[in-house]
Amino acid sequence: MAEFALDLNDEQKAVREWIHGFAADVMRPAAAEWDEREETPWPVIQEAAKIGLYSLDFYAQQFFDPTGLGIAMTMEELFWGDAGIGLSIVGTGLAAVGVLANGTEEQIGTWVPQMYGDANDVKVAAFCSSEPDAGSDVSAMRTRAVYDEAKDEWVLNGTKTWATNGGIANVHVVVAVVDPELGSKGHASFIVPPGTKGLSQGQKFKKHGIRASHTAEVVLEDVRIPGSCLLGGKDKLDERLARARERAKSGGERVKNAAMATFEASRPAVGAQAVGIARAAYEVALDYAKTRVQFGRPIIDNQGVAFQLADMRTQIDAARLLVWRASWMAASGKPFTAAEGSMSKLYAGEVAKTVTAQAMQILGGNGYTREYPVERMHRDAAIYTIFEGTSEIQRLVIARTLSGMPIR
Ligand SMILES: Cc1cc2nc3c(=O)[nH]c(=O)nc-3n(C[C@H](O)[C@H](O)[C@H](O)COP(=O)(O)OP(=O)(O)OC[C@H]3O[C@@H](n4cnc5c(N)ncnc54)[C@H](O)[C@@H]3O)c2cc1C
């Protein structure tokens, strides 16, 4: 197990510099255009694929970095470049993690490479869990998966919403109800292979921010998939359901939810994205405050402006420390006894929202225009208190973990 360290090692520093170069030279110049177009920036993803920055190999390498900081550092640098394009590049990872967490080795080997495609033919993947009536309350999910034993096929029906890359993905990972009596314990995850009949894109959302990332409904109408597309396999599912039914019957003790443990480990990565956006806006504001002259002196000469910048930087560094702590804990297998993963996402998300608003204020009228990037960064940051668990849900998880009480 790696010791917690604040110094990146030489290899990490080199990787960070390489990502920073791509973020500064390729993502930044393209950011405003794709934000306006509200479309997936395929040419930028392709550029990333050409240099190996959009590839299964690269993310696997960072994912298995024993210090835990590989993914955090990657996310911060990419989202420093641009959040909308950044999400288009890393959105596939959410689906890939869904397969890595629940799939068999064979399923991982078959499907994860198809999620990325290759440099000449890039693909993306989508993770579809949220539904119109099941956002924060995952147990209200209605999409059904029914097993057709005669054909060894699963049949999926329902409507998913808010799916990043939904409908344009090569591979969709869909969470569905297999036993409605068991609430969230009766859910399972499925692969919907490329070109499967019955899966279609519903409404594509026009969003406030991260507009270069595609977000849409996914409609599933009698989608038939082979039995082998149930992640983890039927035997494992049957065992899990039997245990859950047994516990439900005996009114048994609450078991630790495996999905919750996965979220604790993945939330710091989302926190790191928020840190990247906050740092980008802070840097623009700092430069601006040193050069913009009013009343015969740079505006940073006013404590009112300088102290804001001091607070912004302090909060960004604090957010990064929480993200790195939780990332290191996940990689070292340390239990999240105070929901440290949720803490990092909560704090970093809130900091991104506050810091980007302060940056806009420091730029005055310019901050409010699309001539300067902080307006976009502010819109992009707003999602970080909403997706991957809202700030309220993070607080709920932290409070329940700390107290052991079923706080509602
Ligand atoms: C751009 C974008 C991309 C997304 N990508 C994906 C994706 O790829 N895959 C996917 O499955 N989902 C995705 N989501 C869905 C996202 O995770 C949900 O929007 C989020 O979980 C919140 O659900 P909701 O929107 O239904 O809000 P609701 O759950 O309806 O919440 C509304 C408000 O009520 C509050 N609230 C709800 N319950 C409580 C409570 N118990 N205590 C206190 N406050 C509460 C919430 O905090 C929030 O402020 C995405 C969403 C967006 C906007």
The ligand as an SDF file (V2000), in Angstrom:
LIG
                    3D

 53 58  0  0  0  0  0  0  0  0999 V2000
  -25.8910   16.8730  -17.2060 C   0  0  0  0  0  0  0  0  0  0  0  0
  -26.3090   15.6490  -16.4710 C   0  0  0  0  0  0  0  0  0  0  0  0
  -25.6670   14.4420  -16.7170 C   0  0  0  0  0  0  0  0  0  0  0  0
  -26.0680   13.2820  -16.0580 C   0  0  0  0  0  0  0  0  0  0  0  0
  -25.4820   12.0860  -16.3820 N   0  0  0  0  0  0  0  0  0  0  0  0
  -26.0390   10.9440  -15.9020 C   0  0  0  0  0  0  0  0  0  0  0  0
  -25.6080    9.6620  -16.3900 C   0  0  0  0  0  0  0  0  0  0  0  0
  -24.7140    9.5690  -17.2310 O   0  0  0  0  0  0  0  0  0  0  0  0
  -26.2430    8.5520  -15.9380 N   0  0  0  0  0  0  0  0  0  0  0  0
  -27.2440    8.6180  -15.0230 C   0  0  0  0  0  0  0  0  0  0  0  0
  -27.7750    7.5740  -14.6490 O   0  0  0  0  0  0  0  0  0  0  0  0
  -27.6480    9.8070  -14.5020 N   0  0  0  0  0  0  0  0  0  0  0  0
  -27.0860   10.9620  -14.9370 C   0  0  0  0  0  0  0  0  0  0  0  0
  -27.5230   12.1870  -14.4660 N   0  0  0  0  0  0  0  0  0  0  0  0
  -28.5970   12.2210  -13.4750 C   0  0  0  0  0  0  0  0  0  0  0  0
  -28.1890   12.8120  -12.1390 C   0  0  0  0  0  0  0  0  0  0  0  0
  -27.3820   11.9180  -11.4370 O   0  0  0  0  0  0  0  0  0  0  0  0
  -29.4800   13.2170  -11.4030 C   0  0  0  0  0  0  0  0  0  0  0  0
  -29.9460   14.4010  -12.0310 O   0  0  0  0  0  0  0  0  0  0  0  0
  -29.2700   13.4330   -9.9370 C   0  0  0  0  0  0  0  0  0  0  0  0
  -29.0360   12.2210   -9.3080 O   0  0  0  0  0  0  0  0  0  0  0  0
  -30.4770   14.1100   -9.2710 C   0  0  0  0  0  0  0  0  0  0  0  0
  -31.6740   13.4930   -9.6020 O   0  0  0  0  0  0  0  0  0  0  0  0
  -32.9120   14.3880  -10.0920 P   0  0  0  0  0  0  0  0  0  0  0  0
  -32.4120   15.2670  -11.1670 O   0  0  0  0  0  0  0  0  0  0  0  0
  -34.0500   13.4920  -10.3920 O   0  0  0  0  0  0  0  0  0  0  0  0
  -33.2730   15.3140   -8.8500 O   0  0  0  0  0  0  0  0  0  0  0  0
  -34.2290   14.9440   -7.6090 P   0  0  0  0  0  0  0  0  0  0  0  0
  -33.8040   13.6480   -7.0180 O   0  0  0  0  0  0  0  0  0  0  0  0
  -35.6430   15.0800   -8.0300 O   0  0  0  0  0  0  0  0  0  0  0  0
  -33.8600   16.1030   -6.5920 O   0  0  0  0  0  0  0  0  0  0  0  0
  -34.4230   17.4160   -6.6620 C   0  0  0  0  0  0  0  0  0  0  0  0
  -33.9420   18.2100   -5.4540 C   0  0  0  0  0  0  0  0  0  0  0  0
  -34.4290   17.5870   -4.2550 O   0  0  0  0  0  0  0  0  0  0  0  0
  -33.3440   17.3120   -3.3790 C   0  0  0  0  0  0  0  0  0  0  0  0
  -33.6050   16.0590   -2.6360 N   0  0  0  0  0  0  0  0  0  0  0  0
  -34.0690   14.8850   -3.1120 C   0  0  0  0  0  0  0  0  0  0  0  0
  -34.1640   13.9800   -2.1100 N   0  0  0  0  0  0  0  0  0  0  0  0
  -33.7360   14.6030   -0.9880 C   0  0  0  0  0  0  0  0  0  0  0  0
  -33.5730   14.2030    0.3720 C   0  0  0  0  0  0  0  0  0  0  0  0
  -33.8650   12.9540    0.7720 N   0  0  0  0  0  0  0  0  0  0  0  0
  -33.1110   15.1050    1.2530 N   0  0  0  0  0  0  0  0  0  0  0  0
  -32.8040   16.3720    0.8720 C   0  0  0  0  0  0  0  0  0  0  0  0
  -32.9160   16.8160   -0.4020 N   0  0  0  0  0  0  0  0  0  0  0  0
  -33.3730   15.9310   -1.3260 C   0  0  0  0  0  0  0  0  0  0  0  0
  -32.1390   17.1420   -4.3110 C   0  0  0  0  0  0  0  0  0  0  0  0
  -30.9280   17.3350   -3.6130 O   0  0  0  0  0  0  0  0  0  0  0  0
  -32.4070   18.2290   -5.3440 C   0  0  0  0  0  0  0  0  0  0  0  0
  -31.9820   19.4650   -4.8620 O   0  0  0  0  0  0  0  0  0  0  0  0
  -27.1050   13.3550  -15.0910 C   0  0  0  0  0  0  0  0  0  0  0  0
  -27.7360   14.5780  -14.8290 C   0  0  0  0  0  0  0  0  0  0  0  0
  -27.3620   15.7090  -15.5150 C   0  0  0  0  0  0  0  0  0  0  0  0
  -28.1250   16.9880  -15.2600 C   0  0  0  0  0  0  0  0  0  0  0  0
  1  2  1  0
  2  3  1  0
  2 52  2  0
  3  4  2  0
  4  5  1  0
  4 50  1  0
  5  6  2  0
  6  7  1  0
  6 13  1  0
  7  8  2  0
  7  9  1  0
  9 10  1  0
 10 11  2  0
 10 12  1  0
 12 13  2  0
 13 14  1  0
 14 15  1  0
 14 50  1  0
 15 16  1  0
 16 17  1  0
 16 18  1  0
 18 19  1  0
 18 20  1  0
 20 21  1  0
 20 22  1  0
 22 23  1  0
 23 24  1  0
 24 25  2  0
 24 26  1  0
 24 27  1  0
 27 28  1  0
 28 29  2  0
 28 30  1  0
 28 31  1  0
 31 32  1  0
 32 33  1  0
 33 34  1  0
 33 48  1  0
 34 35  1  0
 35 36  1  0
 35 46  1  0
 36 37  1  0
 36 45  1  0
 37 38  2  0
 38 39  1  0
 39 40  1  0
 39 45  2  0
 40 41  1  0
 40 42  2  0
 42 43  1  0
 43 44  2  0
 44 45  1  0
 46 47  1  0
 46 48  1  0
 48 49  1  0
 50 51  2  0
 51 52  1  0
 52 53  1  0
M  END
$$$$
